[in-house]
Amino acid sequence: MPKKPVLTCAITGAGDTISKNKHVPVTPKEIADSAIAAAKAGATVAHIHARDPETGGVSHNVEYYRETVSRIREAETDVIVNITAGGGGDLILNAADPTKAGPGSDIQTPEERHEPIKELLPEMCSLDCGSTNMGDMIYVNPAEWVRKQAKLIQESGVKPEIECFDTGHIHLSKQIIQEGLVDGTPLYQFCLGIPWGAEADIETLVSMKNKIPANAEWSAFGIGRMQFPIAAHSALMGGNIRVGLEDNLYLKKGVLATNEQLVDKAIDLLGHFGMEPMTPAEAREHYNLLDPK
């Protein structure tokens, strides 16, 4: 039998997408409702970012996370909660003085990024494993910050999902694993197609898979039109998969998607391979996750 993959739905993200797709959820209720709908469609995990209900922009407000997670946990439909711990890492250089941050920059310390994790104890959270160019912005996450955040996550008992946007992030991740900052089986997420990180192609996916520790498990996603090609290859290569409006706004060319429609499409895709996703209960046991509070 093929391995059952974990199917993550990345519900909303932090990008400027709400003007492009009316289905991108913004308020805590909308985000929770969309996560529950994705779970009803068959998602194992809901990956959560918070947004400012007034502006639709990214928010680090723990109370927005608290309301979202409470609504999900109070629902009859089960789903694993995975909160972003990437937090504020956006650096846009000041055109007049490149030694200073310019307008639009948003930088948080590791402790600030960890605040929603410490407060809410989700079963999983992301651990971005390095800095990278993202379009015209720099995502700032130096090695010592990664170590500090890994330690904070470890102390919380939450399962880190090690996010790698390039191969150097895998190199750093293996170092922090060697230093004892990640417990249990390492779990990776390869983030493919974000300018100017790792490309969303099969050669890159295979290369990144081959670089992780032998005992590690992994997932991958591609952005935009590469969401489902990467999902298909990930599943066939023994990995987990991720879909959702954080990474892709379309069901097919010209047709805007909802999260549950993207999950439905992923379930159908897996069915062609004789696969079905893990249930949340199966994934909790498989990864030895915290019991949801």
C-alpha positions as CSV (number, residue, x, y, z in Angstrom):
1,M,0.0,0.0,0.0
2,P,1.3,3.5,-0.8
3,K,2.2,5.7,2.2
4,K,-0.7,7.8,3.4
5,P,0.4,11.5,3.1
6,V,-0.5,14.3,5.5
7,L,-2.6,16.8,3.6
8,T,-2.0,20.4,4.8
9,C,-4.3,23.3,3.8
10,A,-2.5,26.7,4.1
11,I,-5.6,28.8,4.8
12,T,-4.7,32.4,4.2
13,G,-1.0,33.3,4.4
14,A,0.3,36.8,4.8
15,G,0.6,37.9,1.2
16,D,-1.3,40.7,-0.6
17,T,-3.9,38.3,-2.0
18,I,-7.3,39.5,-0.7
19,S,-7.7,41.9,-3.6
20,K,-7.1,39.0,-6.0
21,N,-9.5,36.4,-4.6
22,K,-12.6,37.2,-2.6
23,H,-12.4,33.8,-1.0
24,V,-9.2,34.5,0.9
25,P,-10.3,34.6,4.6
26,V,-9.4,37.6,6.7
27,T,-11.2,37.7,10.1
28,P,-10.5,35.1,12.8
29,K,-14.0,33.7,12.1
30,E,-13.5,33.5,8.4
31,I,-10.1,31.9,8.8
32,A,-11.5,29.3,11.3
33,D,-14.6,28.6,9.1
34,S,-12.3,28.1,6.1
35,A,-10.1,25.7,8.1
36,I,-13.1,23.7,9.2
37,A,-14.4,23.6,5.6
38,A,-11.0,22.3,4.5
39,A,-11.0,19.7,7.2
40,K,-14.5,18.5,6.2
41,A,-13.1,18.2,2.7
42,G,-10.3,15.9,4.0
43,A,-7.4,18.1,5.1
44,T,-5.3,16.7,7.9
45,V,-3.7,20.0,9.0
46,A,-4.7,23.6,8.8
47,H,-1.8,26.0,8.5
48,I,-2.8,29.3,10.1
49,H,-1.7,32.9,9.7
50,A,-3.5,35.8,11.3
51,R,-4.7,38.9,9.4
52,D,-5.8,42.3,10.6
53,P,-9.6,42.3,10.2
54,E,-9.6,46.0,9.4
55,T,-6.9,46.1,6.7
56,G,-6.6,42.5,5.6
57,G,-2.8,42.8,6.1
58,V,-0.6,40.5,8.1
59,S,-1.1,40.6,11.9
60,H,1.0,39.3,14.8
61,N,-1.8,39.9,17.3
62,V,-2.0,36.8,19.6
63,E,-5.7,37.5,20.3
64,Y,-6.6,37.0,16.6
65,Y,-4.7,33.7,16.7
66,R,-6.5,32.8,20.0
67,E,-9.9,33.4,18.5
68,T,-9.1,31.5,15.4
69,V,-7.7,28.5,17.2
70,S,-10.5,28.5,19.7
71,R,-13.1,28.4,17.0
72,I,-11.3,25.5,15.2
73,R,-10.9,23.5,18.4
74,E,-14.6,24.0,19.4
75,A,-15.8,22.7,16.0
76,E,-17.1,19.1,15.7
77,T,-14.8,18.6,12.7
78,D,-11.2,17.6,13.7
79,V,-8.1,19.1,12.2
80,I,-4.5,19.5,13.4
81,V,-3.6,23.2,14.0
82,N,-0.3,24.4,12.6
83,I,0.5,28.1,13.4
84,T,3.1,30.0,11.5
85,A,6.1,31.0,13.7
86,G,7.7,32.8,10.8
87,G,6.4,36.1,12.2
88,G,7.9,39.4,11.2
89,G,11.0,39.0,9.1
90,D,10.3,41.3,6.2
91,L,13.1,43.7,5.5
92,I,12.8,46.3,2.7
93,L,15.9,48.4,2.4
94,N,15.5,52.2,2.7
95,A,16.3,53.6,-0.8
96,A,17.8,56.8,0.7
97,D,19.9,54.9,3.3
98,P,20.3,51.2,2.6
99,T,21.7,50.7,6.1
100,K,18.2,51.3,7.5
101,A,14.9,49.5,7.1
102,G,12.5,51.2,4.7
103,P,8.7,51.5,4.7
104,G,6.9,48.2,4.8
105,S,9.6,46.4,6.9
106,D,8.3,44.2,9.6
107,I,10.9,42.6,11.9
108,Q,10.2,40.5,15.0
109,T,12.6,38.9,17.4
110,P,12.5,35.1,17.9
111,E,10.7,35.6,21.2
112,E,8.0,37.7,19.5
113,R,7.6,35.2,16.7
114,H,7.2,32.5,19.3
115,E,4.5,34.3,21.3
116,P,1.4,32.6,19.6
117,I,3.1,29.2,20.0
118,K,3.8,29.7,23.7
119,E,0.3,31.0,24.4
120,L,-1.8,28.6,22.4
121,L,0.3,25.4,22.1
122,P,-0.8,24.2,18.7
123,E,0.1,20.7,17.7
124,M,2.5,22.0,15.1
125,C,4.2,25.2,14.0
126,S,6.6,26.3,11.3
127,L,10.3,26.8,11.8
128,D,11.8,28.9,9.0
129,C,15.4,27.8,8.7
130,G,17.2,30.8,7.3
131,S,17.1,34.1,5.5
132,T,16.2,34.4,1.9
133,N,15.5,36.9,-0.9
134,M,11.7,37.0,-1.5
135,G,11.0,39.1,-4.5
136,D,12.2,42.6,-3.7
137,M,12.2,41.9,0.0
138,I,14.6,40.1,2.3
139,Y,13.2,37.6,4.8
140,V,15.6,38.0,7.8
141,N,16.3,35.0,10.0
142,P,20.0,34.6,10.9
143,A,21.3,31.3,12.2
144,E,21.4,32.4,15.8
145,W,17.7,33.4,15.6
146,V,16.9,30.0,14.1
147,R,18.7,28.3,17.0
148,K,16.9,30.4,19.6
149,Q,13.5,29.8,18.0
150,A,14.1,26.1,17.7
151,K,14.9,25.9,21.4
152,L,11.8,27.8,22.3
153,I,9.7,25.5,20.2
154,Q,11.4,22.5,21.7
155,E,10.7,23.7,25.2
156,S,7.0,24.1,24.3
157,G,6.6,20.5,23.1
158,V,5.2,21.6,19.8
159,K,6.2,19.8,16.6
160,P,8.3,22.0,14.3
161,E,7.8,21.8,10.6
162,I,11.2,22.9,9.3
163,E,10.5,25.2,6.3
164,C,13.3,25.4,3.7
165,F,13.2,27.9,0.9
166,D,16.6,27.0,-0.4
167,T,19.2,24.2,0.0
168,G,21.3,26.3,2.4
169,H,18.3,26.1,4.8
170,I,18.6,22.3,4.8
171,H,22.3,22.6,5.6
172,L,21.5,24.8,8.6
173,S,18.6,22.5,9.7
174,K,20.9,19.5,9.9
175,Q,23.3,21.6,12.1
176,I,20.5,22.4,14.6
177,I,19.3,18.8,14.6
178,Q,22.9,17.7,15.3
179,E,23.0,20.3,18.2
180,G,19.9,18.6,19.7
181,L,17.4,21.4,19.1
182,V,14.8,19.2,17.3
183,D,13.2,16.3,19.0
184,G,11.9,13.1,17.4
185,T,11.6,12.5,13.6
186,P,12.5,15.8,11.8
187,L,9.7,17.0,9.6
188,Y,10.5,19.2,6.6
189,Q,8.5,21.5,4.3
190,F,10.1,22.4,1.0
191,C,8.8,25.8,-0.1
192,L,9.2,26.0,-3.9
193,G,8.7,28.7,-6.5
194,I,9.1,31.8,-4.3
195,P,11.3,34.4,-6.0
196,W,14.2,34.1,-5.5
197,G,14.4,30.8,-3.6
198,A,14.3,27.2,-4.6
199,E,12.6,26.7,-8.0
200,A,9.4,24.7,-8.3
201,D,10.6,22.0,-10.5
202,I,11.2,18.2,-10.1
203,E,15.0,18.5,-10.2
204,T,15.0,20.8,-7.2
205,L,12.4,18.7,-5.3
206,V,14.5,15.6,-5.8
207,S,17.7,17.4,-4.8
208,M,16.2,18.8,-1.6
209,K,14.7,15.4,-0.6
210,N,18.1,13.8,-1.1
211,K,19.8,16.3,1.2
212,I,17.7,15.8,4.3
213,P,18.6,13.4,7.1
214,A,17.8,9.7,6.3
215,N,15.3,9.5,9.2
216,A,13.4,12.7,8.2
217,E,9.9,13.0,6.8
218,W,9.0,15.8,4.4
219,S,6.4,17.7,2.5
220,A,6.6,20.1,-0.4
221,F,4.5,22.8,-2.0
222,G,4.7,24.9,-5.2
223,I,3.2,28.3,-5.6
224,G,0.7,29.3,-8.3
225,R,0.2,26.9,-11.2
226,M,2.9,24.6,-9.7
227,Q,0.8,23.8,-6.7
228,F,-0.6,20.5,-8.1
229,P,2.4,19.3,-10.1
230,I,4.5,19.5,-7.0
231,A,1.8,17.9,-4.9
232,A,1.6,15.0,-7.3
233,H,5.3,14.4,-7.4
234,S,5.6,14.8,-3.6
235,A,2.9,12.1,-3.0
236,L,4.5,9.7,-5.5
237,M,7.9,10.2,-3.9
238,G,6.6,9.4,-0.5
239,G,6.2,12.9,0.9
240,N,3.3,14.9,2.3
241,I,1.5,17.5,0.4
242,R,0.2,21.1,0.9
243,V,-2.4,23.1,-1.0
244,G,-4.4,26.2,-0.1
245,L,-5.0,29.9,-0.8
246,E,-1.7,30.9,0.8
247,D,0.1,29.4,-2.1
248,N,-2.3,29.4,-5.0
249,L,-5.6,31.3,-5.7
250,Y,-6.9,29.3,-8.6
251,L,-8.7,26.0,-9.1
252,K,-7.8,26.1,-12.7
253,K,-6.9,28.9,-15.2
254,G,-9.2,31.8,-14.7
255,V,-11.3,30.1,-12.0
256,L,-10.8,31.4,-8.4
257,A,-10.6,28.7,-5.7
258,T,-11.8,28.2,-2.2
259,N,-9.7,26.3,0.3
260,E,-12.1,23.4,0.4
261,Q,-12.1,23.2,-3.4
262,L,-8.3,23.0,-3.5
263,V,-8.5,20.2,-0.8
264,D,-11.2,18.4,-2.9
265,K,-8.9,18.6,-5.9
266,A,-5.9,17.2,-3.9
267,I,-8.1,14.3,-2.6
268,D,-9.1,13.5,-6.1
269,L,-5.4,13.7,-7.2
270,L,-4.4,11.3,-4.5
271,G,-7.2,8.9,-5.4
272,H,-5.7,8.5,-8.9
273,F,-2.6,7.1,-7.2
274,G,-4.6,4.8,-4.9
275,M,-3.9,7.0,-1.9
276,E,-5.8,8.9,0.7
277,P,-4.6,11.3,3.3
278,M,-3.9,10.6,7.0
279,T,-6.7,11.5,9.3
280,P,-5.8,14.0,12.0
281,A,-5.9,11.2,14.6
282,E,-3.5,9.1,12.5
283,A,-1.1,12.0,12.0
284,R,-1.1,12.8,15.8
285,E,-0.1,9.3,16.5
286,H,2.4,9.1,13.7
287,Y,4.2,12.3,14.7
288,N,3.6,12.0,18.5
289,L,1.9,15.4,18.6
290,L,0.6,17.3,21.6
291,D,-3.0,16.6,22.4
292,P,-5.1,19.6,21.3
293,K,-6.2,21.6,24.3
